[in-house]
């Protein structure tokens, strides 16, 4: 006899390094997990594929349509958006606009669609988490497009936390602001870095799981810096 489903969560970016860790974490706790990404995550119960060449509006329409069909009226306990990427460049860079456009699509498009999913399918008291970045609290001259997109996610968080945002009653929206996550790609491209200051993916996934259990939740609208020193991570609210 199959174990009872203890909760339902959607992971936007569920095939990336952090997203895959979140899928694994929730699946190990007998949760139903849906993944939204451009590629399938074999561990997920359901995969919603993002049409890469679609417009922002087309992406939202197609994703919401697939989710409605999959859930069949069931509500979600959580929506986790960990989609994103990184690109550098200042205003004089030849790829300045190109990279800025890419960062906007990867971070802002995904975050806005995740909040639309939450508005339509999150249960009362559920949680939505987005992904910002600590550097975007201030200026980011060497990675302007990245900083701009992440700052927009920070502002989106504050708007969603206010009354009248369209999110269900008593729901939580909070955004993590990592410095550097301990991903395989970061280890590949920064082999000589001090990884004791990198935040483990398992810590972040565990944090989300606690929120799903209604444990140790931050205040609504929180921007949470993930500060890791000597392999110990602390949450510091902006």
C-alpha positions as CSV (number, residue, x, y, z in Angstrom):
1,X,0.0,0.0,0.0
2,X,1.4,3.4,-1.0
3,X,2.3,5.8,1.7
4,X,-0.1,8.7,2.2
5,X,0.9,12.0,0.6
6,X,1.8,14.4,3.4
7,X,1.9,17.5,1.3
8,X,2.1,19.0,-2.2
9,X,4.8,21.3,-3.5
10,X,5.8,22.6,-6.9
11,X,9.5,23.4,-7.6
12,X,10.1,25.9,-10.4
13,X,13.6,25.2,-11.7
14,X,13.3,21.6,-10.5
15,X,16.0,20.2,-12.7
16,X,18.7,22.7,-11.6
17,X,21.2,21.9,-8.8
18,X,19.2,23.5,-6.0
19,X,15.8,22.5,-7.5
20,X,16.9,18.9,-7.8
21,X,17.9,18.9,-4.1
22,X,14.5,20.3,-3.2
23,X,12.7,17.7,-5.2
24,X,14.8,14.9,-3.5
25,X,14.2,16.4,0.0
26,X,10.4,16.6,-0.3
27,X,10.1,13.3,-2.1
28,X,12.0,11.6,0.8
29,X,9.4,12.9,3.2
30,X,6.4,11.4,1.3
31,X,5.4,14.7,-0.4
32,X,3.9,14.9,-3.9
33,X,6.4,17.0,-5.9
34,X,5.9,18.7,-9.3
35,X,8.9,20.0,-11.2
36,X,8.7,23.0,-13.6
37,X,11.7,23.3,-15.9
38,X,12.9,23.1,-19.5
39,X,14.0,19.5,-18.7
40,X,12.4,16.6,-16.8
41,X,13.4,15.6,-13.3
42,X,12.9,11.8,-13.2
43,X,12.2,11.9,-9.4
44,X,9.3,14.3,-9.6
45,X,5.7,13.0,-9.6
46,X,4.9,15.3,-12.5
47,X,7.0,17.4,-14.9
48,X,5.7,20.7,-16.4
49,X,8.0,21.6,-19.3
50,X,8.6,25.4,-19.9
51,X,8.4,26.3,-23.6
52,X,11.7,28.1,-24.0
53,X,10.8,30.0,-27.2
54,X,7.4,31.3,-25.9
55,X,6.7,34.8,-24.7
56,X,6.3,35.6,-21.0
57,X,2.5,35.5,-21.3
58,X,2.5,32.3,-23.4
59,X,4.7,30.6,-20.8
60,X,2.3,31.6,-18.0
61,X,-0.7,30.4,-20.0
62,X,0.9,27.1,-20.9
63,X,2.3,26.4,-17.4
64,X,-1.0,27.3,-15.6
65,X,-3.0,25.2,-18.0
66,X,-0.8,22.1,-17.4
67,X,-0.8,22.6,-13.6
68,X,-4.6,23.0,-13.5
69,X,-4.9,19.7,-15.4
70,X,-2.4,17.9,-13.1
71,X,-3.8,19.1,-9.8
72,X,-7.5,18.4,-10.6
73,X,-8.6,20.8,-7.9
74,X,-6.0,19.8,-5.3
75,X,-4.3,22.7,-3.6
76,X,-0.5,23.2,-3.0
77,X,1.2,23.5,0.3
78,X,4.1,25.3,-1.3
79,X,5.5,26.9,-4.5
80,X,9.3,27.0,-4.6
81,X,11.0,29.1,-7.3
82,X,14.7,28.4,-7.5
83,X,15.0,29.1,-11.3
84,X,17.7,31.5,-12.3
85,X,21.2,31.9,-13.6
86,X,24.1,34.2,-13.7
87,X,25.7,36.5,-16.3
88,X,28.2,39.3,-15.8
89,X,28.9,42.5,-17.6
90,X,28.9,46.3,-17.1
91,X,27.2,49.0,-19.2
92,X,30.1,48.9,-21.7
93,X,30.0,45.2,-22.3
94,X,29.1,44.1,-25.8
95,X,26.6,41.6,-24.3
96,X,25.1,44.2,-21.8
97,X,21.6,44.1,-23.2
98,X,21.7,40.5,-24.2
99,X,22.8,39.4,-20.7
100,X,20.3,41.7,-19.0
101,X,17.5,40.2,-21.1
102,X,18.6,36.7,-20.2
103,X,18.8,37.5,-16.5
104,X,15.3,39.1,-16.6
105,X,13.9,36.0,-18.3
106,X,15.6,33.6,-15.9
107,X,14.8,35.3,-12.6
108,X,11.9,37.7,-13.1
109,X,9.8,35.7,-15.6
110,X,10.0,32.6,-13.4
111,X,9.3,34.5,-10.2
112,X,6.2,36.2,-11.5
113,X,4.8,33.0,-13.0
114,X,5.5,31.2,-9.7
115,X,3.5,33.9,-7.9
116,X,0.7,33.5,-10.4
117,X,0.7,29.7,-9.7
118,X,0.6,30.5,-6.0
119,X,-2.3,32.9,-6.4
120,X,-4.4,30.3,-8.3
121,X,-3.3,27.0,-6.6
122,X,-1.8,27.6,-3.2
123,X,-3.9,26.7,-0.1
124,X,-4.6,29.2,2.7
125,X,-1.5,29.3,4.9
126,X,0.7,27.9,2.2
127,X,4.1,29.3,1.3
128,X,5.8,30.8,-1.8
129,X,9.6,31.2,-1.8
130,X,11.6,33.1,-4.4
131,X,15.3,33.5,-5.0
132,X,17.0,36.8,-4.9
133,X,20.7,37.6,-4.2
134,X,22.6,39.3,-1.4
135,X,24.8,41.4,-3.8
136,X,21.6,42.9,-5.3
137,X,20.9,44.7,-2.1
138,X,23.5,47.2,-3.3
139,X,25.0,48.1,-6.7
140,X,26.4,45.4,-8.9
141,X,28.5,47.2,-11.5
142,X,30.2,44.1,-12.8
143,X,27.0,42.2,-13.3
144,X,24.3,44.9,-13.9
145,X,21.7,42.6,-15.5
146,X,21.9,40.1,-12.8
147,X,21.7,42.6,-10.0
148,X,18.8,44.4,-11.7
149,X,16.8,41.2,-12.1
150,X,17.4,40.0,-8.5
151,X,16.5,43.4,-7.1
152,X,13.2,43.2,-9.0
153,X,12.6,39.8,-7.3
154,X,13.2,41.5,-3.9
155,X,10.6,44.2,-4.8
156,X,8.1,41.5,-6.0
157,X,8.4,39.8,-2.6
158,X,7.5,43.0,-0.8
159,X,4.5,43.6,-3.1
160,X,3.2,40.0,-2.7
161,X,3.4,40.2,1.1
162,X,1.1,43.2,1.2
163,X,-2.6,43.0,1.6
164,X,-4.4,42.8,-1.8
165,X,-1.6,41.1,-3.6
166,X,-3.8,38.2,-4.7
167,X,-2.1,35.5,-2.7
168,X,-4.3,33.3,-0.5
169,X,-5.1,34.3,3.1
170,X,-2.3,33.7,5.7
171,X,0.1,32.6,3.1
172,X,3.9,33.2,3.5
173,X,6.1,34.7,0.8
174,X,9.8,34.9,1.6
175,X,12.9,35.2,-0.6
176,X,16.4,33.8,0.0
177,X,19.4,36.0,-0.8
178,X,22.4,33.7,-1.2
179,X,25.9,34.8,-1.7
180,X,27.3,31.6,-3.2
181,X,25.6,28.2,-3.3
182,X,27.6,25.0,-3.2
183,X,26.7,23.7,-6.6
184,X,28.7,21.4,-8.9
185,X,29.1,24.2,-11.5
186,X,30.4,26.7,-8.9
187,X,33.0,24.1,-7.8
188,X,33.9,23.5,-11.4
189,X,34.4,27.2,-12.3
190,X,35.9,28.3,-8.9
191,X,38.1,25.3,-7.9
192,X,40.3,27.4,-5.6
193,X,37.5,29.2,-3.7
194,X,37.0,28.9,0.0
195,X,33.9,26.6,0.0
196,X,33.5,27.0,3.8
197,X,31.7,30.2,2.9
198,X,29.4,28.5,0.4
199,X,25.8,27.6,1.4
200,X,25.0,23.9,1.1
201,X,22.0,23.0,-1.1
202,X,20.8,20.7,1.6
203,X,20.5,23.5,4.1
204,X,18.3,25.5,1.7
205,X,16.1,22.6,0.9
206,X,15.8,21.8,4.6
207,X,14.8,25.4,5.2
208,X,12.0,25.1,2.7
209,X,10.8,21.8,4.2
210,X,10.5,23.4,7.6
211,X,8.4,26.2,6.2
212,X,6.2,23.5,4.5
213,X,5.8,22.0,8.0
214,X,4.9,25.5,9.4
215,X,8.1,25.5,11.4
216,X,10.5,28.4,11.9
217,X,8.8,30.5,9.4
218,X,10.1,34.0,8.9
219,X,7.8,37.0,8.9
220,X,5.8,37.5,5.7
221,X,7.8,39.4,3.0
222,X,11.2,38.6,4.5
223,X,14.4,38.9,2.4
224,X,16.7,36.4,4.0
225,X,20.5,36.6,3.5
226,X,22.2,33.2,3.6
227,X,25.5,34.0,5.3
228,X,27.8,31.0,5.6
229,X,31.1,31.0,7.6
230,X,33.1,28.0,8.6
231,X,30.5,25.8,7.0
232,X,27.8,27.2,9.3
233,X,24.9,29.1,7.7
234,X,23.0,31.9,9.4
235,X,19.8,33.7,8.2
236,X,20.0,37.5,8.4
237,X,17.0,39.5,7.5
238,X,17.5,42.5,5.3
